[in-house]
Amino acid sequence: MALFIARRFLNYLILLFVAISLTYFLAATSMDPRSILEMRNPPLDPQSIENALLRANLSDNVPILERYWTWLTSIVTRWDWGSTLLGESVNEQIGIRVWVSLRLVLVGSVVGTVAGVAIGAWTAVRQYKLSDRATTLASLVFISTPILVTAVFLQLLAIQLNYMLGFQLFEFVGETGQTGDYPLAWLVDRAQHLLLPTVALALSSMAFYSRIQRNLMLDTLGADYVRTARAKGLRKGAALRRHALRTALIPTGTYFAFSMAQMVLGATFTEIVFSWHGMGAYGVQAIQEIDVHGSVAFAAFGGVCILIGATLSDFLVAALDPRVRVS
């Protein structure tokens, strides 16, 4: 099992390196940071513009392979992801924002995955009943609704509920707000601001996993090994958990890696709607400001999230499928 995980992890690292490198070449060739400096008012002289670009390793007069090597060696030797045209460190920007996004992505993905798998397995056992049809309808609605619309709808609903209750139960602007003087007031404030963004992210993930898990569970309910376990006297609930659900979870693990990218993308819109200054909002800002190094760092963050999700899915598959451990 350890050799299997190590081999897969090495493959992911190679793919991540190739993807980040290609992203750098794409950003460095398609973005024109020189135009940003040329539009400054009052205008800058050409030599000042060139000096600023050279300091940031963004001058198009330098061959792109040389710029790439300088950028890569700075990351390998000093873990320096470069700077913006204004001299701001990309590392400092990421260090502030990455934990903001991880709180949203990790909590939302865990809640959405666990709840989606549980709902999918439950509805498969109750196939074609009213609860199954109602859950299917709700899942299709959330899958078809963009996460941006879901986030705005949750805000409007929270406003109405706060008005009906007469006090601010839901907070949805920024990470923190006004805290009281009672014990653990800071924790309550954090939870209030984290609740709605997490729900917005978890709903789409929950709907997706519930559909996947329901179909996989239906395929295993009628399998021979499940009927054999029941014929030997194993109770229905135990047979479903130990045999049907365990087998149905194996393909679900492979979906987890790819859903991480969707969570990161969904967090971009969620952060903007809820005024969270995370990596998603930073990525949009970097592209708008033609920030080459910031855009590459944002893409690298998404790639690392996929790598972590893929590794976790490999652990899950290896733990559930004895054929993988034996091989």
C-alpha positions in Angstrom: 0.0 0.0 0.0 2.8 2.4 0.9 4.6 1.7 -2.4 1.3 2.3 -4.3 0.7 5.7 -2.5 4.3 6.8 -3.0 4.3 5.9 -6.7 1.0 7.8 -7.3 2.2 10.8 -5.3 5.4 11.0 -7.4 3.3 11.0 -10.5 1.1 13.8 -9.1 4.2 15.9 -8.3 5.6 15.5 -11.8 2.2 16.5 -13.3 1.9 19.4 -10.9 5.4 20.7 -11.9 4.5 20.5 -15.6 1.2 22.2 -15.1 2.7 25.1 -13.1 5.5 25.5 -15.6 3.0 25.6 -18.5 0.9 28.1 -16.6 4.0 30.4 -16.2 4.7 30.3 -19.9 1.1 31.0 -20.7 0.9 33.9 -18.3 4.3 35.4 -19.2 3.5 35.3 -23.0 -0.2 36.4 -22.9 0.0 39.1 -20.2 1.5 42.5 -20.9 2.6 44.1 -17.6 4.4 46.8 -19.6 1.1 48.3 -20.7 0.1 48.9 -17.0 3.2 51.0 -16.5 2.8 52.8 -19.8 -0.7 54.0 -18.7 0.5 55.5 -15.5 -0.4 59.2 -14.9 1.9 61.1 -14.8 3.7 59.0 -17.5 6.9 57.3 -16.8 10.0 57.5 -19.0 10.8 54.3 -20.9 14.0 53.6 -18.9 12.1 53.7 -15.6 9.5 51.3 -17.0 12.2 48.9 -18.1 14.0 49.1 -14.8 10.7 48.3 -12.9 10.1 45.3 -15.2 13.6 44.0 -14.7 13.4 44.3 -10.9 10.2 42.2 -11.0 11.6 39.7 -13.6 8.8 40.7 -16.1 10.7 42.4 -18.9 9.7 41.1 -22.3 13.1 42.2 -23.6 14.6 39.3 -21.6 14.1 35.8 -23.2 11.3 33.9 -21.6 13.4 30.9 -20.8 15.8 33.1 -18.8 12.9 34.6 -16.9 11.5 31.2 -16.2 14.8 29.9 -14.9 15.2 32.9 -12.6 11.7 32.5 -11.3 12.1 28.7 -10.8 15.4 28.9 -9.0 14.1 31.6 -6.7 11.3 29.2 -5.7 13.6 26.2 -5.3 16.3 28.0 -3.3 14.4 30.6 -1.4 10.7 29.7 -1.8 10.2 33.1 -3.4 7.3 33.2 -5.8 8.2 36.6 -7.2 6.8 40.1 -6.8 4.3 42.4 -8.4 5.1 45.5 -10.5 4.7 47.6 -7.4 7.2 45.5 -5.5 4.7 43.6 -3.3 5.8 40.1 -2.4 3.6 37.3 -3.7 4.6 35.2 -0.7 3.1 37.7 1.7 -0.1 38.0 -0.2 -0.5 34.2 -0.3 0.5 33.8 3.3 -2.4 36.1 4.3 -5.0 34.7 2.0 -4.3 31.0 1.7 -5.6 30.1 5.2 -8.8 32.1 4.5 -9.5 29.9 1.5 -8.4 26.7 3.2 -11.0 27.2 6.0 -13.7 27.5 3.3 -12.5 24.7 1.0 -11.6 22.1 3.6 -14.8 22.6 5.7 -17.0 22.9 2.7 -15.5 19.8 1.0 -15.6 17.6 4.1 -19.2 18.5 4.9 -20.4 18.2 1.3 -18.6 14.9 0.7 -19.7 13.2 3.9 -23.3 14.4 3.7 -23.6 13.7 0.0 -22.3 10.1 0.4 -24.7 9.5 3.4 -27.7 11.0 1.5 -26.9 9.0 -1.7 -26.6 5.7 0.2 -29.8 6.4 2.1 -31.8 7.3 -1.0 -30.6 4.2 -2.8 -32.0 2.0 -0.2 -35.3 3.9 -0.5 -35.4 3.8 -4.3 -38.5 5.4 -5.9 -40.0 6.3 -2.6 -41.2 9.9 -1.8 -38.0 10.7 0.1 -35.9 9.5 -2.8 -37.8 11.5 -5.4 -37.7 14.7 -3.2 -34.0 14.3 -2.6 -33.4 13.8 -6.4 -35.3 16.9 -7.2 -33.4 19.0 -4.7 -30.1 17.6 -5.8 -30.8 18.5 -9.5 -31.8 22.0 -8.5 -28.6 22.6 -6.6 -26.4 21.0 -9.3 -28.1 23.2 -12.0 -27.8 26.4 -9.9 -24.5 28.3 -10.2 -22.8 28.7 -6.8 -22.9 32.5 -7.2 -26.7 32.4 -7.3 -26.8 30.1 -4.3 -24.6 32.4 -2.3 -26.7 35.5 -3.1 -29.9 33.5 -2.3 -28.5 32.5 1.1 -27.7 36.1 1.9 -31.2 37.2 1.1 -32.6 34.4 3.2 -30.3 35.3 6.1 -31.4 39.0 5.9 -35.1 37.9 6.2 -34.4 35.6 9.1 -32.4 38.2 10.9 -35.3 40.7 10.5 -37.8 38.1 11.7 -35.7 37.2 14.8 -34.9 40.8 15.7 -31.2 40.2 16.1 -28.2 39.3 13.9 -28.1 35.6 14.0 -26.3 35.3 10.6 -23.3 37.3 9.7 -22.1 37.2 6.1 -19.8 40.1 5.4 -16.1 39.4 5.9 -14.4 36.9 8.2 -15.1 38.7 11.4 -17.2 41.4 12.9 -18.1 42.9 16.2 -17.5 40.5 19.1 -19.1 40.6 22.5 -17.4 40.4 25.9 -18.7 37.0 26.9 -16.4 33.9 26.9 -15.5 32.5 23.5 -17.1 35.4 21.8 -14.4 35.4 19.1 -15.2 31.8 18.3 -19.0 32.5 18.0 -18.2 35.4 15.7 -16.0 33.3 13.5 -18.6 30.6 13.3 -21.3 33.1 12.3 -19.3 34.4 9.4 -18.2 31.0 8.3 -21.6 29.4 8.3 -23.2 30.8 5.2 -20.1 30.5 2.9 -19.6 26.9 4.0 -23.2 26.1 3.3 -23.0 27.7 -0.1 -19.9 25.5 -1.0 -21.2 22.4 0.6 -24.6 22.4 -1.1 -23.3 21.9 -4.6 -20.8 19.3 -3.5 -23.5 17.5 -1.5 -25.8 17.4 -4.4 -23.1 16.1 -6.7 -21.9 13.3 -4.4 -25.5 12.2 -3.5 -26.2 11.5 -7.2 -22.9 9.7 -7.7 -23.3 7.6 -4.5 -26.9 6.7 -5.2 -26.1 5.3 -8.6 -23.1 3.4 -7.3 -25.0 2.1 -4.4 -27.9 0.8 -6.6 -25.3 -1.2 -8.6 -24.1 -3.0 -5.5 -27.4 -3.6 -3.7 -28.2 -6.4 -6.1 -24.7 -7.9 -6.3 -24.2 -11.6 -5.5 -21.9 -11.0 -2.5 -24.6 -8.9 -0.8 -27.3 -11.5 -1.4 -24.8 -14.2 -0.1 -24.1 -12.2 3.0 -27.9 -11.9 3.7 -28.4 -15.6 3.0 -25.8 -16.5 5.6 -27.8 -14.6 8.2 -26.1 -11.2 8.3 -28.6 -8.5 9.1 -29.6 -6.1 6.4 -28.0 -3.0 7.9 -24.7 -4.8 8.4 -24.7 -6.2 4.9 -25.3 -2.8 3.4 -22.6 -1.2 5.4 -19.9 -3.8 5.2 -20.4 -5.0 1.6 -22.6 -2.8 -0.5 -21.6 0.6 0.8 -17.9 -0.3 1.1 -17.7 -1.4 -2.5 -19.7 1.6 -3.7 -17.3 4.0 -1.9 -14.3 2.9 -4.1 -15.3 4.8 -7.2 -16.4 7.8 -5.1 -12.9 8.2 -3.9 -11.6 8.8 -7.4 -14.1 11.7 -7.8 -12.8 13.4 -4.7 -9.6 14.6 -6.4 -11.4 16.3 -9.3 -14.1 17.9 -7.0 -11.3 19.7 -5.2 -10.8 21.9 -8.3 -14.5 22.6 -8.4 -14.4 23.6 -4.8 -11.5 26.0 -5.4 -13.3 27.6 -8.3 -16.6 27.8 -6.4 -14.7 29.4 -3.5 -13.7 32.2 -5.9 -17.3 33.4 -6.3 -18.2 32.6 -2.7 -15.3 34.8 -1.4 -16.4 37.7 -3.6 -20.0 37.5 -2.6 -19.2 37.1 1.1 -16.3 39.6 1.1 -13.7 37.0 2.1 -10.2 38.0 1.0 -9.0 34.6 0.1 -7.1 33.0 -2.8 -10.1 33.0 -5.1 -10.6 36.8 -4.9 -6.8 37.2 -5.1 -6.7 35.1 -8.3 -9.3 37.3 -9.9 -7.5 40.4 -8.8 -4.1 39.1 -10.1 -5.6 38.5 -13.5 -7.3 41.9 -13.7 -4.1 43.6 -12.7 -2.0 41.6 -15.2 0.1 40.1 -12.3 2.0 37.3 -13.9 3.6 35.9 -10.7 0.3 36.2 -8.7 -1.7 34.4 -11.4 0.8 31.6 -11.5 0.8 31.3 -7.7 -3.0 31.1 -7.7 -2.9 28.3 -10.3 -0.3 26.5 -8.2 -2.6 26.7 -5.2 -5.4 25.1 -7.1 -2.9 22.4 -8.3 -1.8 21.7 -4.8 -5.4 21.3 -3.7 -6.0 18.8 -6.5 -2.8 16.9 -5.5 -3.9 16.7 -1.9 -7.4 15.5 -2.9 -5.9 12.9 -5.3 -3.6 11.6 -2.6 -6.5 11.3 -0.1 -8.6 9.5 -2.7 -5.7 7.0 -3.2 -5.6 6.4 0.5 -9.4 5.8 0.5 -9.3 3.5 -2.4 -6.4 1.5 -1.0 -8.1 1.2 2.4 -11.4 0.0 0.8 -10.2 -2.2 -2.0 -7.9 -5.1 -0.9 -7.0 -5.7 -4.6 -5.1 -2.4 -4.6 -3.2 -3.4 -1.4 -2.3 -6.8 -2.7 -1.1 -5.4 -6.1 
